[in-house]
């Protein structure tokens, strides 16, 4: 069984919570209220991603790595396709630990204003 390093427990510098009373807007970055994983994955549709996932209480495969093109992303799922086999994966977000890319990723919505991205109220 392949194992991979644990996910970092501390967030990278500068990614903390915005100050109380409002969200922080940083040029070139998604507004805090639109910086959800599914939005970032949507902005990178068509790029190859490696998705690291863990499935608790599964004896056959506790940890699994998926690699493929991002086809779609929703609030609770990610759709990847393997261009070599044509196989598609529907991965529930609850199992996703983290995602890596071998190239630069899009993080800024190209038309300003963030139109078309999901803006959900906090849970």
Secondary structure, DSSP 4 states (H G I P E B T S, - for coil): ----PPPPSSPPTT-SPPPTTS----TTS--GGG--HHHHHHHTTTSEEEEEEE-TT-SS-SEEEEEEEEEEE-SSEEEEE-TTT--EEEEEGGGEEEEEESS----S-TTSTTTTS--PPP-
